[in-house]
Each structure stands twice: as structure tokens, then as C-alpha cells.
Amino acid sequence: MAITSAIVLYIVIWFLTFFIALPIRIQTQGDLNQITPGTHAGAPEHHHLKKKAIITTVIAAVLWLIISGIILSGWIGISDLGWQK
């Protein structure tokens, strides 16, 4: 795997993990009964983005190490996926 492929793989894993983590422990304006006029009740009041980004970075690094290890070891290759005729 080239360095570019490794970086792209990490970025994809990071964003997928971040999008999964976004709705976790979110407090909306409707939950707190503090709805600002002109906004939706589902608008986030407390989103904890910095904490979620840090946790996402750690989780993505662990997942990247596992997936990269599998790819580099040759344990699973393209021929194992059944796409070749």
C-alpha cells in the first residue's frame, strides 16, 4: 500500500467514525426546552465536537492499524473477494 492509499484509507475511516459519533450524547434545544425563535427544536444545543473528534481520532487510528495490517499481510486479497472471473 502506498503512502497516499494509507492516508486516504485513514481519512475515510475517520469520517465514517465521526459521522457515527455525531448523534451520540447530543442535547437538542427541544430536549432542554430552550428553543431559540427561528430555529428547529432538533437543533443541537450541546454537541461536544472537540471531545468527539479526539475520540474519533483514536478509534480511527486503531481501526486503520487493523485494516492496514490485514491489507499489508496479504491475509485478504482481491482474489478472495470473488470479483475476478
Buried (B, 14 or more C-beta within 10 A) or exposed (E): EEEEEBEEBBEEBBEEBBEEBBEEEBEBBBEEEEBEEEEEEEEBBEBBEEEBEEBBEEBBBEBBEEBBEEBEEEEEEEEEEEEEE
